[in-house]
Amino acid sequence: MKLLKKWGADCDDAIERMMGDEAFYYSVLLKFYKSGEWKELKEKIDKKVYTEAFRTAHDIKGVTSTLGLNPLVTSVSAVVEDLRTGPKTEEQMNRLDCDMELFLKKIEEFCIMIE
């Protein structure tokens, strides 16, 4: 918990939203970690299936918000916005690539703390 807080997560607020059930918080946190949903997001973006990628990114944003994983919320929010209408220009595609790269770095930090 201390590492997550130091990283920028608001675990206390998230646990409070879960009616103070710290064990439940950890179970949801681990479920998110093990889901590999971010890998699916990367695959969908690589395949240029932007509508599906948007839904996945939006789901990740919701889960990370609920869990108080603020560094992930910030980075995945940028990806969600990039995908909202789908990248249509090279500039938009480059922005999506940069935002996705930042998101994957934040996921890597998160995974290191959880393992």
C-alpha positions in Angstrom: 0.0 0.0 0.0 2.8 2.4 0.9 4.4 1.9 -2.5 1.2 2.6 -4.3 0.7 5.8 -2.3 4.2 6.9 -2.9 3.6 6.3 -6.7 0.6 8.6 -6.5 -2.3 6.3 -5.9 -5.1 7.4 -3.7 -5.8 4.0 -2.0 -7.5 5.5 1.0 -10.2 7.2 -1.0 -10.7 4.0 -3.1 -11.0 1.8 -0.1 -13.5 4.3 1.4 -15.6 4.0 -1.8 -15.5 0.3 -1.2 -17.1 0.7 2.2 -13.8 0.5 4.0 -13.2 -3.1 2.8 -9.4 -3.2 2.3 -9.5 -6.9 1.4 -12.0 -6.2 -1.4 -9.8 -3.4 -2.7 -6.8 -5.7 -2.9 -8.9 -8.4 -4.7 -10.1 -5.9 -7.3 -6.5 -4.5 -7.6 -5.1 -8.0 -8.2 -7.9 -8.8 -10.7 -7.1 -5.7 -12.7 -3.4 -6.5 -12.6 -3.9 -10.1 -13.7 -6.5 -9.2 -16.4 -3.9 -7.9 -18.8 -6.5 -5.6 -20.3 -3.8 -3.1 -21.2 -2.3 -5.8 -23.5 -5.6 -6.1 -25.2 -5.7 -2.4 -25.7 -2.2 -2.4 -27.2 -3.2 -5.2 -29.6 -6.4 -3.4 -30.7 -4.5 -0.2 -31.4 -1.8 -2.1 -33.3 -4.6 -3.7 -35.4 -6.2 -0.2 -35.8 -9.5 -1.4 -34.4 -10.1 2.0 -32.8 -13.7 1.6 -31.8 -12.9 -1.5 -29.8 -9.7 0.1 -28.5 -11.7 3.1 -27.3 -14.1 0.8 -25.3 -11.2 -1.0 -23.7 -9.4 2.2 -22.9 -12.6 3.6 -21.4 -13.1 0.5 -19.3 -9.5 0.7 -18.0 -10.1 4.4 -17.2 -13.1 3.4 -15.1 -11.3 0.7 -13.2 -8.2 2.7 -12.6 -10.4 5.6 -11.3 -12.3 3.4 -9.0 -9.0 1.9 -7.7 -7.5 5.4 -7.2 -4.5 4.6 -9.5 -4.1 8.3 -10.4 -0.9 7.9 -12.6 -2.7 5.4 -14.7 -5.9 7.4 -14.8 -4.0 10.4 -16.2 -2.2 8.5 -18.9 -5.1 6.3 -20.0 -7.3 9.4 -20.1 -5.1 10.8 -22.9 -5.4 7.5 -24.8 -9.2 7.6 -24.4 -9.3 11.1 -25.8 -7.0 10.1 -28.7 -9.4 7.2 -29.5 -12.7 9.0 -29.0 -13.1 9.8 -32.7 -10.2 7.6 -33.9 -6.9 9.0 -35.2 -7.4 10.3 -38.7 -4.1 12.1 -39.4 -0.5 11.2 -38.9 -0.2 13.8 -36.2 -3.1 12.2 -34.3 -1.6 8.8 -34.8 1.7 10.0 -33.4 0.0 11.5 -30.4 -1.8 8.2 -29.8 1.5 6.3 -30.0 3.2 8.7 -27.5 0.2 8.6 -25.1 0.1 4.8 -25.3 3.8 4.5 -24.7 3.5 6.7 -21.6 0.5 4.5 -20.4 2.5 1.3 -20.9 5.4 2.8 -18.8 3.0 3.6 -16.0 1.5 0.1 -16.2 5.1 -1.3 -15.9 5.6 0.8 -12.8 2.3 -0.5 -11.4 3.2 -4.1 -12.1 6.6 -3.8 -10.4 4.9 -2.6 -7.3 2.2 -5.4 -7.3 4.6 -8.3 -8.0 
